[in-house]
Amino acid sequence: MPLLGPADELPHPPRRVLVAGTSGSGKSTLASLVARTLRLSYVEMDSLFHGPQWTPRPEFEADVRRFVKGEAWATEWQYRLVRPVLLEHADTLVWLDHPRHVVMRRVTVRTAVRRLRREELWNGNVEPPLRTVFTDPEHLLRWAWKSHARTGERIGAVLRGEHADRLAVVRLRGQREVDQWRSGPLRRAAERGEESVR
């Protein structure tokens, strides 16, 4: 199946949707919006993965394997351990391929705001002090910078892999294309879905 752009119609009604992108690209925001638009359940991967004090939850993989058996969901395509499981069950993959400077601006602002507000994220966790960006090699800001190109490599492997014939892959570069896709192909897919159940 060819790589789709923001104006291309979706080849089938999306029922199991993954959103891929670098940290800070807007995966969770878009996955949640897709779920609301298409009336799917939304599962936030970070909430399944992070236990108290940022420790991985031992039930994470089992929880993912359980929810992917559902008929209709949207989530983020992340965490190496479960990416193959998610891909095996998905019918649509949306790739947020934003420029690095856009992603870094977004993730920096988000991280700073969460830290300053002491916003609780998942299972009681809050962002670490901002100074840790200089001391923690795995800090989210450093991770977003160095991992930016990896999503494109993963998408390339998907397009060459065993799921390429059945999986619709949509590439969105920048917020303008995201908005174009939301108001165009995604909205029309939702309308077609509503008509099919009348």
C-alpha positions as CSV (number, residue, x, y, z in Angstrom):
1,M,0.0,0.0,0.0
2,P,1.5,3.4,-0.9
3,L,2.4,6.0,1.7
4,L,-0.5,8.4,2.1
5,G,-0.4,12.1,2.6
6,P,-2.7,14.6,4.4
7,A,-5.2,14.8,1.5
8,D,-5.4,11.1,0.5
9,E,-8.5,9.2,1.4
10,L,-8.1,6.3,3.8
11,P,-8.5,3.0,2.0
12,H,-10.6,1.5,4.8
13,P,-12.5,2.6,7.9
14,P,-9.8,2.9,10.6
15,R,-10.6,0.8,13.6
16,R,-7.2,0.1,15.2
17,V,-5.0,3.2,14.9
18,L,-1.4,3.8,15.9
19,V,0.2,7.3,16.0
20,A,4.0,7.3,15.6
21,G,6.4,10.1,16.2
22,T,9.3,11.5,18.3
23,S,8.7,12.4,21.9
24,G,6.9,15.8,21.8
25,S,5.5,15.4,18.3
26,G,1.9,15.2,19.5
27,K,1.3,11.5,19.5
28,S,-1.0,11.4,22.5
29,T,-2.9,14.5,21.4
30,L,-3.6,13.1,18.0
31,A,-4.3,9.5,19.1
32,S,-6.9,10.9,21.6
33,L,-8.5,13.1,18.9
34,V,-8.6,10.2,16.4
35,A,-10.3,8.0,19.1
36,R,-13.0,10.7,19.7
37,T,-13.5,11.4,16.0
38,L,-13.9,7.7,15.1
39,R,-15.6,6.7,18.4
40,L,-12.8,4.3,19.3
41,S,-11.4,3.7,22.8
42,Y,-8.2,5.6,23.5
43,V,-5.4,3.8,25.5
44,E,-2.5,6.0,26.6
45,M,0.7,3.9,26.4
46,D,2.6,6.0,29.0
47,S,0.0,5.3,31.6
48,L,0.3,1.6,31.0
49,F,4.1,1.7,31.1
50,H,5.1,4.0,34.0
51,G,4.6,2.8,37.5
52,P,5.4,4.8,40.7
53,Q,8.8,6.5,40.6
54,W,9.0,6.0,36.9
55,T,9.6,2.3,37.2
56,P,8.2,0.1,34.4
57,R,5.0,-1.7,35.4
58,P,5.4,-5.5,35.3
59,E,1.9,-5.8,33.8
60,F,2.7,-3.6,30.8
61,E,3.1,-6.1,28.1
62,A,0.2,-8.2,29.3
63,D,-2.0,-5.1,29.4
64,V,-1.0,-4.2,25.8
65,R,-1.7,-7.7,24.5
66,R,-5.1,-7.6,26.2
67,F,-6.3,-4.3,24.7
68,V,-5.0,-4.9,21.1
69,K,-7.5,-7.8,20.9
70,G,-10.3,-5.2,21.1
71,E,-12.2,-4.3,17.9
72,A,-11.6,-0.5,18.0
73,W,-8.9,1.5,19.6
74,A,-6.3,4.3,19.1
75,T,-2.9,4.6,20.8
76,E,0.7,5.7,20.4
77,W,3.2,3.4,18.6
78,Q,6.0,3.4,21.2
79,Y,8.0,1.2,23.5
80,R,10.2,-1.3,21.8
81,L,8.9,-4.3,23.7
82,V,5.4,-3.9,22.3
83,R,5.8,-2.2,19.0
84,P,5.6,-5.5,17.0
85,V,2.4,-6.5,18.9
86,L,0.8,-3.2,18.2
87,L,1.7,-3.3,14.6
88,E,0.4,-6.8,14.1
89,H,-3.1,-5.8,15.2
90,A,-3.3,-2.2,13.7
91,D,-5.0,-1.3,10.4
92,T,-3.8,2.3,10.3
93,L,-0.5,4.0,11.2
94,V,-0.3,7.8,11.3
95,W,3.3,9.1,11.2
96,L,3.9,12.6,12.7
97,D,7.0,13.5,10.8
98,H,7.5,17.1,12.1
99,P,10.8,19.0,11.7
100,R,13.2,18.6,14.6
101,H,13.0,22.2,15.7
102,V,9.2,21.9,16.0
103,V,9.4,18.8,18.1
104,M,12.1,20.3,20.3
105,R,10.2,23.5,20.9
106,R,7.1,21.5,21.8
107,V,8.8,19.0,24.1
108,T,10.7,21.8,25.9
109,V,7.7,23.9,26.6
110,R,5.6,20.9,27.7
111,T,8.4,19.6,30.0
112,A,8.9,23.1,31.6
113,V,5.2,23.7,32.1
114,R,4.7,20.3,33.7
115,R,7.6,20.8,36.0
116,L,6.7,24.3,37.1
117,R,3.1,23.2,37.8
118,R,4.3,20.0,39.5
119,E,1.7,18.3,37.2
120,E,1.1,14.7,38.2
121,L,1.5,12.5,35.1
122,W,1.1,8.7,35.6
123,N,0.9,6.8,38.9
124,G,2.1,9.8,41.0
125,N,5.1,10.7,38.8
126,V,6.1,14.3,38.1
127,E,8.7,15.7,35.8
128,P,12.2,15.8,37.4
129,P,13.9,19.1,38.1
130,L,14.8,21.0,34.9
131,R,18.5,20.9,35.8
132,T,18.5,17.1,35.2
133,V,18.6,17.7,31.5
134,F,22.3,18.4,32.0
135,T,23.0,15.4,34.2
136,D,20.6,12.6,33.0
137,P,21.7,11.2,29.6
138,E,18.2,9.7,29.2
139,H,16.3,12.9,30.0
140,L,13.3,13.4,27.7
141,L,14.7,16.5,26.0
142,R,18.0,14.7,25.2
143,W,16.1,11.6,24.1
144,A,13.8,13.6,21.8
145,W,16.9,15.2,20.1
146,K,18.9,12.0,19.5
147,S,15.9,9.8,18.6
148,H,14.3,12.1,16.1
149,A,15.4,10.2,13.0
150,R,14.6,6.8,14.3
151,T,10.8,7.0,13.7
152,G,11.4,7.5,10.0
153,E,13.7,4.4,10.0
154,R,11.0,2.4,11.7
155,I,8.3,3.6,9.2
156,G,10.6,2.7,6.4
157,A,10.9,-0.9,7.8
158,V,7.1,-1.1,8.1
159,L,6.6,0.0,4.5
160,R,9.1,-2.8,3.4
161,G,7.8,-5.4,5.8
162,E,5.1,-8.1,6.1
163,H,2.3,-5.7,7.1
164,A,2.8,-3.3,4.2
165,D,0.0,-4.7,2.1
166,R,-2.8,-4.4,4.7
167,L,-1.7,-1.3,6.7
168,A,-2.6,2.2,5.7
169,V,0.3,4.5,6.6
170,V,-0.3,8.3,6.6
171,R,2.6,10.7,6.8
172,L,1.9,14.2,8.2
173,R,4.7,16.8,8.1
174,G,3.9,19.8,10.3
175,Q,0.8,21.0,12.1
176,R,-0.8,22.3,8.8
177,E,-0.8,18.8,7.4
178,V,-2.2,17.4,10.7
179,D,-5.0,19.9,10.5
180,Q,-5.7,19.2,6.8
181,W,-5.9,15.4,7.5
182,R,-8.1,15.9,10.5
183,S,-10.6,18.1,8.7
184,G,-10.4,16.0,5.5
185,P,-9.8,12.3,5.3
186,L,-10.3,11.6,9.0
187,R,-13.6,13.5,9.2
188,R,-14.8,11.8,6.0
189,A,-13.9,8.4,7.4
190,A,-15.9,9.2,10.5
191,E,-18.9,10.2,8.4
192,R,-18.7,7.0,6.4
193,G,-18.6,5.0,9.6
194,E,-21.7,6.8,10.9
195,E,-23.5,6.1,7.7
196,S,-22.6,2.4,7.8
197,V,-24.3,1.9,11.2
198,R,-27.6,3.7,10.3
